[in-house]
Amino acid sequence: MLKTVQLGKSGLQVSRLALGTMNFGEPGVGHQGDWTLPADEARPIFKAAMNNRLFYFDCANAYGLGACERVVGSLLRELFNREDYVFATKVAAPMGRGANKGGLNRKHIMESVDASLKRTGLDYIDQLVIHRHPHGFPGVTHAPIEETMEALHDVVKAGKALYLGGSSMFAWQFCQLQMTAEQNGWTKFVSMQNHYNLIYREEEREMNAYCAATGVGLTPWSPLARGILTGTYKGSLDAGSTQRSQGGDKERTRGLYRGEMDFQIADRVVEVAEKLGHAPAQVAVAWLLSKSEVTAPVVGVSKLSQLEQLVAATKIELPAEDVAYLEELYKPVVNLLSIGSS
């Protein structure tokens, strides 16, 4: 059973893990369509999550271009009482080719929130997360940050979303957004969903420290580095052993993970896991949870056994010498935000 924790300085309580839902939806729809699980295959996972007190569900309108929200919303409404779970979804990514189909201008924010509510069938969103900085997506209008922050505040005041969260951006950008909200009496972000794991630790330089100092909870995405830290790729991105790692998603992984020590670090995860009697995925998640600023890593699963492993990982306390051993090989890599591919 998972512990319940406070999300940042807000009063919102969430589970120690968040269940990422990118891989649930309608097969063949969206960029992850070749490994998407339909509702009937997702249902047992949702039930098991709640049975383990994993009640924080992370979604996005762009997953499956709305298909994920439809499936996730239908399962949540079918299986659980509304007050028993926390549902987060995202806005900003392009949802089509129209001039205002993406970004964080007022028009797109308002229309996207209403569309998300319609697709999910929910009366409100517990947490609305901006998928990137207002200027973080190429090819869409770069709205003034004042426009973005006021529109998000209005969404909260209208009761359509209860809390706000941010995702992958530079620390100075996040600070600017928070200060703009504070100066104008608008709603601030209570969490940051950033890219952070054993083989991508650039967030330790500024973002993690800023969030820790200001009471913003971290909910890192890709805690398992898209399977690299589970041993899925066995030393090479061309040696994937899962449907996801063998499909089109492999190129996304190749774009995210290009460090020279990636697979050597992954080998150490396997080594420590064998020594301690755990699975590599458990060690990777336990390492993240050893960082005091991390609230709830966003984990993705496609099997019940994976869910059970990761729930158990929250009880693992890694010895200090193993933490040092896992971290020892890391070398700085290109900050993906600087090349626009985070």
C-alpha positions in Angstrom: 0.0 0.0 0.0 1.3 3.4 -0.9 1.8 6.3 1.5 -0.2 9.5 1.0 1.9 12.7 0.6 1.3 16.4 0.3 1.8 17.9 -3.1 4.1 20.9 -2.6 2.8 23.5 -0.2 -0.8 22.9 -1.4 -3.3 21.1 0.7 -3.7 18.4 -2.0 -2.8 14.9 -0.9 -1.6 12.5 -3.6 -0.2 8.9 -3.6 3.6 8.4 -3.5 3.5 7.3 -7.1 1.4 8.8 -10.0 0.1 6.4 -12.6 1.1 7.8 -16.1 -1.6 7.0 -18.6 0.1 7.7 -21.9 -0.2 4.0 -22.9 -3.9 3.8 -22.4 -6.3 4.8 -25.2 -7.3 3.6 -28.6 -4.8 1.4 -30.4 -3.5 2.9 -33.6 -4.4 6.5 -32.5 -1.7 9.0 -31.7 2.1 8.8 -31.6 2.0 5.9 -29.1 -0.7 4.0 -31.0 1.5 1.0 -31.7 1.7 0.2 -28.0 -1.6 1.6 -26.6 -3.7 -0.6 -24.4 -7.5 -0.3 -24.8 -10.0 0.1 -21.9 -10.5 -3.6 -21.3 -6.8 -4.2 -20.8 -6.3 -1.1 -18.8 -9.3 -1.8 -16.4 -7.4 -4.4 -14.2 -4.5 -2.0 -13.9 -6.7 0.8 -12.7 -8.4 -1.5 -10.2 -5.0 -2.8 -8.9 -3.7 0.8 -8.6 -6.6 1.9 -6.4 -6.3 -1.3 -4.4 -2.8 -0.3 -3.6 -3.8 3.3 -2.8 -2.3 4.6 -6.0 -4.9 7.2 -6.7 -3.0 9.9 -8.6 -3.6 9.6 -12.3 -1.6 11.6 -14.8 -3.0 12.2 -18.3 -2.6 14.7 -21.2 -5.0 15.9 -23.9 -2.3 15.2 -26.5 -2.0 11.5 -25.6 -3.7 9.8 -28.5 -5.0 13.2 -29.5 -7.8 12.9 -26.9 -8.2 9.1 -27.0 -6.3 8.7 -23.7 -8.6 11.2 -21.9 -11.7 9.4 -23.2 -10.5 6.0 -22.0 -9.1 7.2 -18.7 -12.1 9.3 -17.9 -14.5 6.4 -18.7 -12.6 4.0 -16.5 -12.4 6.5 -13.6 -16.1 7.2 -13.8 -17.0 3.5 -14.1 -14.8 2.2 -11.3 -14.4 4.8 -8.6 -16.1 7.6 -6.7 -15.0 11.1 -7.8 -13.7 12.1 -4.4 -11.4 9.0 -4.2 -8.9 9.9 -6.9 -6.8 12.8 -8.2 -6.9 13.3 -11.9 -4.3 15.5 -13.7 -4.2 16.3 -17.3 -2.1 18.6 -19.5 -2.6 21.5 -22.0 -0.2 23.1 -24.5 0.8 20.5 -27.0 -0.7 20.9 -30.5 -4.1 19.2 -30.9 -4.3 19.8 -34.7 -3.2 22.1 -37.4 -5.3 25.1 -36.7 -3.7 28.4 -35.8 -4.9 28.2 -32.2 -4.8 24.4 -31.8 -1.7 24.5 -29.5 0.2 26.6 -27.1 -0.9 28.5 -24.1 -2.8 31.5 -25.3 -6.1 32.2 -23.6 -8.2 30.8 -26.5 -6.4 27.5 -26.6 -6.4 27.1 -22.8 -10.1 27.8 -22.4 -11.1 25.6 -25.3 -8.7 22.8 -24.3 -10.0 22.7 -20.7 -13.6 22.4 -21.9 -12.6 19.7 -24.4 -10.8 17.7 -21.7 -13.8 17.9 -19.4 -16.0 16.7 -22.3 -13.8 13.9 -23.2 -13.3 12.6 -19.7 -16.9 13.2 -18.6 -15.6 14.8 -15.4 -17.0 18.0 -13.8 -13.6 19.3 -12.9 -9.9 18.5 -13.2 -8.0 18.1 -10.0 -4.7 19.4 -11.5 -4.2 21.1 -14.8 -0.5 20.9 -15.9 1.0 23.0 -18.6 2.8 20.5 -20.8 5.7 22.9 -21.4 6.5 26.7 -20.9 4.3 29.1 -22.9 7.2 29.4 -25.3 8.2 25.8 -25.2 6.5 24.4 -28.3 7.9 25.3 -31.7 5.4 26.3 -34.4 2.7 27.6 -32.1 1.9 31.1 -30.9 4.1 32.2 -28.0 1.6 33.9 -25.8 2.7 36.5 -23.3 3.3 34.8 -20.0 0.8 37.3 -18.4 -1.9 36.1 -20.7 -1.1 32.5 -19.9 -1.0 32.9 -16.1 -4.2 35.0 -16.0 -6.1 32.5 -18.2 -4.9 29.6 -15.9 -6.0 31.5 -12.9 -9.4 32.1 -14.5 -9.8 28.4 -15.1 -9.1 27.7 -11.4 -11.5 30.4 -10.3 -14.2 29.0 -12.6 -13.9 25.7 -10.7 -12.8 23.8 -13.8 -9.4 23.0 -12.3 -8.4 23.0 -8.7 -4.6 23.2 -8.8 -1.9 24.0 -11.4 1.3 22.2 -12.3 4.2 22.9 -14.6 6.3 20.6 -16.7 9.8 20.6 -18.3 11.2 24.1 -18.7 14.3 26.0 -17.6 14.3 26.9 -13.9 14.5 30.6 -14.7 11.3 30.3 -16.8 9.5 28.5 -14.1 10.6 31.2 -11.6 9.4 33.9 -13.9 5.9 32.2 -14.2 5.7 31.9 -10.4 6.7 35.5 -9.8 4.3 36.8 -12.4 1.5 34.9 -10.7 2.5 36.1 -7.2 2.8 39.7 -8.3 -0.7 39.7 -9.8 -2.5 37.6 -7.2 -3.0 34.7 -9.6 -2.8 31.0 -8.9 0.7 29.6 -8.6 2.0 26.1 -9.6 2.2 23.6 -6.8 4.2 21.0 -8.7 6.8 20.5 -11.4 6.8 17.5 -13.6 10.3 17.5 -14.9 12.6 15.0 -16.7 14.7 13.3 -14.1 16.2 9.9 -13.6 19.5 8.2 -13.1 20.8 8.8 -16.6 19.3 12.3 -17.0 20.2 14.4 -14.0 20.6 17.9 -15.5 17.6 19.0 -13.4 19.7 18.7 -10.3 21.6 21.8 -11.3 18.8 24.3 -10.8 15.2 23.2 -11.1 15.2 20.6 -8.3 16.9 23.1 -5.9 14.5 25.9 -6.8 11.4 23.7 -6.2 12.8 22.4 -2.9 13.5 26.0 -1.8 10.0 27.2 -2.7 7.9 24.3 -1.7 7.0 23.0 -5.2 6.6 19.2 -5.3 8.5 17.2 -8.0 6.6 14.6 -10.0 9.3 13.4 -12.4 8.5 11.8 -15.8 10.4 9.0 -17.3 11.8 7.6 -14.0 12.8 4.5 -15.8 14.3 6.3 -18.9 11.8 4.7 -21.2 12.9 1.2 -20.2 16.6 1.7 -20.3 16.9 1.5 -16.5 14.9 -1.8 -16.5 17.3 -3.6 -18.7 14.9 -3.6 -21.6 17.4 -2.4 -24.2 20.3 -4.7 -23.0 23.1 -2.2 -23.9 21.7 -0.9 -27.2 18.6 1.0 -28.4 18.5 -1.5 -31.2 18.1 -4.5 -28.8 14.7 -3.6 -27.2 12.7 -6.5 -25.9 9.2 -4.9 -25.6 6.7 -3.9 -28.2 7.2 -0.3 -27.2 11.0 -0.4 -27.5 10.8 -2.1 -30.9 8.3 0.3 -32.4 8.3 3.9 -33.5 8.8 5.0 -29.9 12.4 3.9 -30.1 13.3 7.1 -32.0 11.8 9.2 -29.2 14.0 7.3 -26.8 17.0 7.9 -29.0 16.4 11.6 -29.0 16.1 11.8 -25.2 19.0 9.5 -24.1 22.3 10.2 -25.8 24.7 10.2 -22.9 27.9 8.2 -23.2 27.4 6.6 -19.8 23.7 5.7 -20.2 24.1 1.9 -20.5 26.9 1.6 -18.1 24.7 3.3 -15.5 21.9 0.9 -16.4 24.3 -2.0 -15.9 25.0 -0.7 -12.4 21.2 -0.6 -11.7 21.0 -4.2 -12.7 24.0 -5.1 -10.6 22.6 -3.3 -7.5 19.2 -4.9 -8.0 20.7 -8.4 -8.1 22.7 -7.7 -5.0 19.7 -6.5 -3.0 17.2 -9.0 -4.4 15.1 -6.4 -6.3 14.1 -5.7 -9.9 16.1 -3.0 -11.7 13.0 -0.9 -12.1 12.5 -1.0 -8.4 16.0 0.3 -7.8 15.6 3.1 -10.3 12.4 4.3 -8.6 13.8 3.8 -5.1 16.8 6.0 -6.1 14.4 8.8 -7.2 12.4 8.5 -4.0 15.6 8.8 -1.9 15.7 12.5 -3.1 13.7 14.5 -0.5 12.4 17.0 -3.1 10.7 14.2 -5.1 7.0 13.8 -4.2 5.5 11.3 -6.7 7.3 9.9 -9.8 5.0 9.3 -12.8 5.3 5.6 -13.6 3.9 3.9 -16.7 2.9 0.2 -16.6 1.4 -2.2 -19.1 1.2 -5.2 -16.7 -0.1 -5.9 -13.2 3.2 -7.3 -12.2 5.0 -4.1 -13.2 2.5 -2.1 -11.0 3.1 -4.4 -8.0 6.9 -4.1 -8.4 6.8 -0.3 -8.4 4.4 -0.1 -5.5 6.9 -2.4 -3.6 9.7 -0.1 -4.6 8.4 2.7 -2.5 9.3 0.7 0.6 13.0 0.2 -0.5 15.6 2.2 1.3 18.9 2.0 -0.7 22.1 1.9 1.3 24.2 5.1 1.0 27.0 3.2 -0.6 24.7 1.9 -3.3 23.3 5.3 -4.0 26.9 6.6 -4.5 27.7 3.7 -6.7 24.7 4.3 -8.9 25.5 8.0 -9.2 29.3 7.7 -9.7 29.4 7.3 -13.5 27.2 10.2 -14.4 28.7 12.8 -16.8 26.9 16.0 -17.8 24.9 15.7 -21.0 23.3 18.3 -23.3 20.3 19.9 -21.5 17.5 18.8 -23.8 15.6 22.0 -23.3 18.4 23.9 -25.0 17.9 21.9 -28.2 14.1 21.8 -28.0 13.7 18.1 -27.7 12.7 17.5 -24.1 
